[in-house]
Amino acid sequence: MASGSSPEKTAGSPFLPPRWFIRAAWKVHRALYRWSGGRFGLRAARPGRYGLARLTTIGRRSGFERSVMIGYYEDGKNIVTMAMNGWGAPEPAWWLNLQAEPNAKLETVDGQIKVTGRAAEGEERERLWERWREIDEGLDGYAGRRPTETAVVVLAPSQNLS
């Protein structure tokens, strides 16, 4: 819907709240994390459920640290997430930042690590996409709302931060 004030829904795709609601939810999540001193807002990934982590990238234009809450699951040592912007058309700023400077910090319930980000490609992307599908059965419907392919982002640990 052009105005963005009504829930977006296309034939065969799952319900998606209005854009203003999604943006408000992100702000509340970040605020909850910040106000609680990091006690609330993170959760570990489990089979069939994604975890929540805090990713800190370097702004591609500002050069300042920028933090965002992301959903993830673990694939061996790597963390896997989706470069989606509430399933809206634009690429998320954190993904654009990560493409400009792949080194970032990731905080999970287990602590903070340095990571290097990249897009999964080919067979690896297909395998990781399938894993997301197991967690989120509406994945293809949500992704179908975007005009471009949603990047599957692999965050490889480079070292622990203490």
ROGUBA-604754 format. One line per 10 residues: number of its first residue (from 0); their letters; for each residue x, z, y of N, C-alpha, C, O, CB. Coordinates in steps of 0.05 Angstrom, whole numbers, plus 5000, padded with zeros to 4 digits. Each point is the difference from the previous one (the first is absolute). Last residue first. Glycine has a CB too. Example, Ala and Ser with C-alpha at 12.3 -4.5 7.8 and 13.67 -1.06 7.14 Angstrom:
<recs>
1	sa	5257,5142,4955,5016,5001,5024,4985,5014,5022,5010,5004,5022,5014,4953,4965; 4982,5042,4898,4982,5000,5024,5018,5000,5024,5021,5013,5000,4941,5012,4977
</recs>
This chain:
<recs>
161	slnqspalvv	5737,5511,4828,4997,5030,4998,5002,5012,5028,4998,5025,5002,5021,4975,4952; 4962,4901,4986,5006,5012,5026,4997,5030,4997,4980,5009,4988,5005,4950,5038; 5040,4956,4900,4983,5023,5008,5008,5009,5028,5024,4998,5008,4970,5016,4944; 5018,4882,5016,5012,5026,4997,4980,5022,5009,4981,4994,5014,5065,4987,4993; 4932,4926,4974,5028,4996,5004,5015,5027,5000,5023,5000,4992,4967,4958,5035; 4912,4994,4931,5014,5022,5011,5030,4994,5004,5013,4987,4983,4954,5044,4995; 4951,4898,5028,5020,5009,4981,5015,5023,5012,5010,4998,5023,4994,4956,4957; 4899,4994,5032,5018,5017,5015,5019,5012,4979,4992,5018,4984,4973,4993,5052; 4964,4900,4972,5015,5018,4982,5020,5015,5018,5015,4988,5015,4981,4980,4945; 4905,4975,5055,5026,5010,5010,5012,5019,4981,4988,5019,4991,4996,4975,5056
151	vatetprrga	4943,4920,4960,5005,5024,4984,5028,5009,5007,5019,4985,4995,4949,5001,4966; 4962,4951,5100,5026,5006,4988,4999,5025,4983,4988,5020,5009,5035,4957,5030; 4897,4952,4985,5009,5027,5005,5026,5005,4985,5002,4996,4976,4950,5020,5031; 5007,4888,5031,5005,5016,4977,5011,5027,5007,5017,5002,5018,4992,4956,4956; 4927,4992,5096,5026,4996,4988,5003,5018,4976,4986,5019,4997,5034,4968,5047; 4901,5015,5009,5006,4972,5000,5027,4993,4987,5005,4976,4994,4968,5021,5048; 4957,5086,4933,5023,4994,5017,5006,4970,4998,4998,4988,4979,5021,5058,5014; 4913,4997,4954,4992,5000,5028,5022,4992,5019,4995,4992,5023,4974,5044,4966; 5042,4976,4915,4987,4974,5007,4990,4999,5029,4994,4978,5010,4993,5018,4943; 5049,5084,5008,5021,4981,5007,4989,4973,5008,5011,4986,5017,5020,5037,4951
141	ygdlgedier	4910,5043,5000,5011,5008,5026,5020,4980,5009,5000,4991,5023,4993,5057,4966; 4971,4939,4926,4980,4996,5020,5010,5007,5028,4994,4986,5019,4972,5024,4946; 5090,5007,4960,4997,4971,5006,4979,4994,5021,5004,4982,5016,5011,5009,4937; 4996,5101,5019,5024,4988,5013,4997,4971,5007,5005,4992,5023,5021,5041,4951; 4915,5039,4982,4991,4982,5022,5023,4985,5013,4996,4986,5020,4967,5045,4987; 5050,5035,4923,4985,4977,4989,4990,4981,5021,4993,4977,4993,4994,5052,4969; 5096,5043,5032,4978,4992,5018,4987,4975,4990,5010,4978,5004,5015,5043,5035; 5042,5020,4908,4994,5022,5018,4976,4995,5017,4983,5017,5004,5065,4995,4996; 4986,4921,4943,4992,5022,4982,4992,5024,5017,4982,5015,4991,5049,4968,4974; 5005,4943,5079,4973,4993,4991,4990,5022,4982,4976,5006,5000,5034,4945,5003
131	wrewlreree	5080,5051,5025,4982,5009,5021,4971,4995,4992,4982,5017,5006,5052,4972,5028; 5031,4979,4907,5000,5030,5000,4981,5011,5022,4986,5019,4995,5061,4981,4987; 4968,4907,5016,4983,5009,4977,4998,5030,4998,4979,5011,4994,5033,4947,4982; 5048,5004,5086,4972,4996,5009,4981,5010,4978,4980,5013,5006,5034,4947,5023; 5077,5038,4950,4994,5023,5018,4971,4998,5011,4987,5020,5003,5062,4983,5009; 4983,4925,4935,5000,5024,4984,4991,5025,5016,4984,5016,4992,5052,4964,4979; 4978,4937,5074,4976,4999,4983,4997,5025,4983,4978,5011,4997,5026,4940,5001; 5074,5039,5054,4977,5004,5017,4974,5001,4983,4983,5017,5004,5041,4960,5034; 5056,5001,4918,5000,5028,5008,4975,5006,5017,4987,5021,4996,5064,4980,5002; 4966,4909,4979,4990,5016,4977,4998,5030,5006,4982,5014,4991,5037,4951,4979
121	geaargtvki	4995,4983,5117,4997,4987,4974,4988,5019,4979,4980,5013,5005,5059,4960,5006; 4999,5079,5071,4994,4972,4998,4997,4992,4971,5009,5013,4981,5016,4978,5061; 4978,5099,5035,5002,4991,4972,4992,4971,4999,4982,4991,5016,5008,5055,4966; 5053,5003,5106,4975,4989,4988,5006,4992,4971,5020,4988,4994,4963,4996,5051; 5069,5097,5009,5000,4971,4996,4973,4992,4988,4986,5017,4989,5065,4982,5005; 5014,5094,5049,4975,4986,4993,5004,4970,4998,5017,4988,5013,4959,5047,5010; 5079,5065,4966,5004,4973,5010,4976,4984,4991,4994,4999,4976,5057,5003,5024; 4969,5110,5018,4992,4978,4983,5007,4974,5014,5005,4998,5024,4958,5029,4957; 5054,5090,5017,5005,4974,5014,4992,4978,4981,5006,5002,4976,5031,5017,5053; 4917,5081,4967,5022,4982,4990,5003,4977,5019,4982,4992,5014,5010,5022,4938
111	qgdvtelkan	4957,5092,5035,5005,4976,5016,5024,4985,4989,5020,5012,4993,4961,5011,5048; 4944,5045,4905,5021,5000,5020,5004,4973,5014,4983,4982,4997,5040,5053,4976; 4908,4990,4961,5026,5008,4987,5023,5001,5020,5022,5008,4992,4962,4972,4966; 4926,4990,5064,4999,5028,4994,5026,5011,4988,5005,5024,5000,4945,4971,4993; 5066,4922,5066,4979,5005,4980,4998,5030,4996,5015,5015,5013,4993,4940,4964; 5038,4968,5096,4995,5028,4993,4977,5001,4981,4978,4991,5006,5040,5025,5039; 5060,4909,4994,4974,5004,4987,4998,5030,4993,5019,5011,4988,4980,4941,4994; 5060,4973,5087,4998,5026,4987,4972,5002,4988,4981,4991,5011,5053,5030,5021; 5032,4888,4989,4980,5018,5010,5002,5026,4986,5017,5004,4982,4953,4957,5028; 5073,4930,5001,5006,5027,4994,4980,5019,5014,4995,4997,5024,5054,4991,4971
101	peaqlnlwwa	4952,4914,5016,4989,5009,4974,5006,5029,4993,4987,5011,4982,5019,4943,5004; 4977,4985,5104,5020,5020,4992,4991,5013,4974,4983,5018,5001,5031,4990,5048; 4937,4918,4982,5022,4998,5020,5023,5019,4993,5023,4993,5004,4943,4994,5031; 4956,5014,4912,5012,4974,4997,5024,4996,5019,5020,4988,4994,4935,4994,4992; 4993,5096,5021,5016,5001,4975,5013,4973,4995,5023,4999,4990,4947,5036,4991; 4968,4972,5091,5024,5016,5005,5020,5000,4976,5024,4997,5004,4949,5032,5027; 4943,4931,4958,5016,4984,5018,5026,5014,5007,5021,4988,5001,4937,4991,5018; 4981,5070,4932,5011,4979,4983,5017,4981,5017,5021,4991,4991,4939,5012,4978; 4993,5066,5074,5021,5012,4984,5013,4978,4982,5024,5002,4996,4953,5042,5005; 4947,4934,5052,5025,5002,5016,5023,5011,4983,5022,4992,5003,4950,5015,5038
91	pepagwgnma	4948,4937,4913,5004,5027,5011,5027,5001,5014,5020,4988,4992,4952,5032,4972; 4971,4889,5032,5019,5015,4983,5003,5028,5012,5000,5002,5025,5024,4955,4961; 4883,4990,5031,5028,5002,5008,5017,5015,4980,4990,5017,4986,4995,4982,5061; 4918,4989,4936,5017,4976,5000,5029,5004,5008,5018,4989,4987,4940,4987,5024; 4985,5105,4943,4996,4982,5022,5020,4977,4999,5019,5000,4985,4963,5038,5043; 5011,5041,4913,4990,4974,4991,4992,4982,5022,4985,4981,4996,4999,5042,4963; 5064,5057,5054,4972,5006,4997,4984,4976,4991,4976,4997,5005,5028,5038,5030; 5083,4944,4970,4994,5013,5025,4970,5008,5000,4985,4989,5016,5052,4985,5009; 5048,5005,4899,4973,4993,5010,4995,5017,5024,5011,5022,5003,4973,4966,4951; 5092,4997,4972,5002,4995,5029,4973,4991,5010,4995,4976,5006,5054,5012,4991
81	mtvinkgdey	4976,5078,4916,4989,4974,5009,5003,4998,5030,4994,5019,5015,4973,4980,4947; 5095,5056,4958,4977,5002,5019,4991,4972,5007,5012,4980,4993,5005,5064,5025; 5055,5018,4912,4987,4975,5006,4976,5005,5018,4984,5019,4995,5031,4962,4960; 5087,5064,5010,4973,5006,5011,4988,4973,5007,5013,4983,5013,5000,5064,5005; 5070,4977,4907,4990,4989,5025,4972,5010,5007,4985,5009,4983,5042,4951,5008; 5025,5059,4928,5011,5015,5023,4988,4991,5027,5001,5014,5020,5042,4991,4955; 4898,4971,4947,5027,5008,4994,5010,5017,5024,4987,5019,5008,5022,4940,4963; 4913,5013,5058,5007,4980,4980,5030,5006,4993,5018,4988,5012,4948,4977,5006; 4944,5087,5037,5028,4999,4991,5003,4978,4979,4984,4998,4982,5023,5051,5029; 4921,4957,5075,5004,5009,4972,5029,4995,4993,5014,4986,5013,4937,5004,4974
71	ygimvsrefg	4983,5022,5110,5022,4989,4984,4996,5008,4971,4983,5017,4993,5048,4986,5045; 4929,4996,5075,4994,5005,4972,5022,4987,4983,5011,4980,5008,4939,5021,5001; 5063,5036,5095,4995,4978,4982,4991,5010,4972,5007,5022,4992,5027,4950,5033; 4983,5056,5089,4993,5009,4974,4993,4976,4982,4986,4982,5009,4997,5063,5010; 5087,4959,5068,4974,4992,4991,4995,5012,4972,5019,5004,4985,4982,4953,5042; 5074,5040,5067,4991,5011,4974,4971,4992,4994,4983,4999,5018,5049,5039,4987; 5062,4934,5057,4971,4998,4999,4992,5009,4972,5010,4990,4980,4988,4971,5054; 5094,5041,5039,4988,5005,4974,4970,4998,5002,4988,5010,5020,5050,5019,4967; 5022,4913,5081,4992,5028,4995,4989,5002,4972,4989,4981,4989,5002,5027,5060; 5033,4910,4997,5024,5013,4989,4995,5029,4993,5018,5014,4991,5010,4954,5035
61	srrgittlra	4914,4956,5013,5007,5024,5014,5027,5013,4991,5014,5011,5016,4937,4997,4991; 5011,4912,4951,5003,4995,5029,5011,5024,5015,5017,4998,5017,4946,4969,4980; 5022,5037,4908,5015,4975,5004,5004,4993,5029,5019,4986,5007,4963,4998,4950; 5007,5116,4997,4985,4979,5014,5017,4976,5006,5021,5002,5011,4950,5034,5009; 5044,5029,4896,5011,4997,5027,4984,4977,5013,4999,4978,4990,5048,5039,4997; 4914,5051,4934,5016,4976,5005,5011,5001,5028,4994,5018,5016,4978,4955,4951; 4980,5094,4954,5010,4999,5027,5019,4976,5002,5020,4999,4987,4976,5051,5019; 4918,4993,4928,5022,4981,5003,5008,4999,5029,4984,4998,5018,5000,4975,4943; 4960,5095,4967,5005,4994,5028,5025,4983,5001,5022,5008,4992,4957,5035,5024; 4942,4972,4903,5026,5006,5009,5002,4993,5030,4982,4987,5011,5038,5004,4943
51	lgyrgpraar	4909,5021,4953,5002,4996,5029,5027,5010,5009,5009,5021,4993,4941,4984,5012; 5008,4953,4895,5009,5023,5016,4999,4993,5029,4995,4977,5008,5034,5038,4954; 4907,4944,4955,5024,4996,5017,5007,5026,5014,4983,5018,5003,5005,4934,5003; 4963,5033,4896,4995,5009,5027,5026,4996,5016,5022,5009,4992,4943,5024,4993; 5027,4949,4920,4974,4993,5009,4993,5008,5028,4978,4996,5010,5009,5008,4944; 5093,5046,5004,4988,4977,4987,4971,4996,5009,4984,5018,5000,5046,4990,4960; 5029,5037,5112,4994,5007,4972,4989,4976,4986,4991,4981,5014,5000,5067,4998; 5066,4987,5085,4986,4979,4985,4997,5010,4972,5017,5013,4989,5002,4950,5040; 4987,5105,5055,5016,4986,4980,4982,4979,4987,4976,5003,4996,5053,5037,4996; 4960,4996,5111,4992,5006,4973,5016,4983,4981,5007,4977,5006,4946,5037,5008
41	lgfrggswry	5033,5021,5099,5016,4986,4979,4988,5008,4973,4990,5022,4996,5052,4978,5033; 4919,5037,5048,5002,4971,5006,5016,4985,4980,4997,4975,4998,4999,5037,5049; 5014,5095,4984,4977,4984,4992,5005,4971,5007,5013,4994,5021,4956,5045,4986; 5099,5024,5011,4988,5012,4977,4976,4984,4989,4995,5001,4976,5020,5043,5041; 5042,4941,5064,5006,4985,4976,4988,5011,4975,5004,4990,4978,5037,4996,5044; 4945,5050,5067,5028,5001,4994,5008,4986,4975,5020,5007,4987,4981,5036,5038; 4911,4961,5018,5005,5018,4978,5030,5004,4994,5007,5014,4981,4949,4973,5000; 5012,4952,5087,4991,5027,5007,5005,5021,4978,5004,5023,5006,4961,4956,5022; 5057,4928,4956,5016,5011,5022,4992,5029,5006,5018,5017,5002,4987,4937,5017; 4944,4998,4917,5027,5003,4990,5017,5014,5021,5014,5020,4994,4981,4938,4978
31	larhvkwaar	4920,5018,5054,4998,5021,4980,5028,5006,4989,5008,5024,4997,4945,4963,4991; 5038,4939,5070,4998,5026,5014,4999,5023,4981,5013,5021,5005,4963,4956,5032; 5024,4936,4927,5026,5006,5012,4999,5027,5014,5019,5016,4998,4990,4935,5008; 4910,5019,4959,5019,5005,4978,5027,5008,5011,5012,5020,4992,4963,4948,4978; 4959,5003,5091,4994,5027,4990,5019,5007,4978,5010,5023,4999,4942,4971,5012; 5054,4919,5022,5009,5020,5020,4995,5028,4991,5017,5018,5004,4973,4949,5032; 4978,4962,4910,5030,5001,5000,5010,5021,5019,5018,5016,4994,4984,4936,4994; 4906,5032,5011,5008,5014,4976,5030,5002,4998,5011,5021,4993,4948,4963,4984; 5003,4965,5092,4996,5028,5005,5010,5017,4976,5012,5021,5003,4949,4968,5027; 5039,4917,4962,5021,5009,5018,4998,5030,5006,5020,5014,5002,4981,4940,5019
21	ifwrpplfps	4931,5007,4927,5026,4999,4985,5022,5011,5018,5016,5016,4991,4968,4944,4981; 4932,5028,5068,5000,5022,4981,5026,5002,4985,5011,5022,4996,4939,4974,5000; 5035,4931,5061,5004,5024,5016,5001,5025,4982,5015,5019,5006,4961,4959,5033; 5004,4937,4921,5028,5003,5008,5005,5026,5015,5020,5013,4996,4984,4937,5006; 4914,5046,4929,5008,4986,5024,5029,5007,5008,5010,5021,4994,4942,4979,5021; 5026,5008,4882,4989,5011,5024,5009,4984,5025,5018,4984,4998,4982,5061,4980; 4985,4916,4923,5022,5007,5017,4988,5012,5025,4985,4986,5014,5046,4978,4966; 4937,5006,4911,4994,5010,5027,5026,5008,5014,5018,5011,4989,4938,5005,4996; 5053,4910,4937,4991,5028,5004,4995,5007,5029,5010,4986,5018,5015,5026,4940; 4962,4886,5003,5021,5019,5006,4989,5028,5005,4977,5003,5009,5050,4958,5011
11	gatkepssgs	4921,4957,4959,5018,5007,4978,5022,5018,5007,5017,5006,4983,4972,4951,4999; 4968,4995,5099,4989,4998,4973,5021,5007,4979,5022,4988,5000,4945,4977,5016; 5048,5080,5076,4997,4972,4992,4990,5000,4972,5002,5020,4985,5035,4964,5045; 4974,5087,5059,4992,4996,4972,4998,4970,4996,4987,4986,5015,4988,5059,4983; 5051,5039,5079,5006,4974,4991,4992,4998,4971,5007,5017,4984,5032,4979,5048; 4916,5066,5048,5017,5000,4976,5005,4971,4990,4982,4983,5001,5000,5062,4986; 5002,4969,5117,4984,5002,4975,5019,5000,4976,5022,4989,5001,4939,4988,5021; 5072,5012,5067,4983,5024,5002,4983,5005,4975,4988,5021,4997,5012,4974,5052; 5060,4929,4974,5014,5023,4989,4984,5025,5001,5010,5021,4992,5032,4957,5022; 4939,4925,5013,5002,5022,5019,5016,5023,4991,5011,5015,5016,4945,4971,5000
1	am	5027,4935,4928,5017,4995,5023,5003,5024,5019,5022,5005,5010,4965,4948,4987; 4997,5045,4896,4983,5000,5023,5018,5000,5025,5018,5016,5002,4945,5008,4973
</recs>
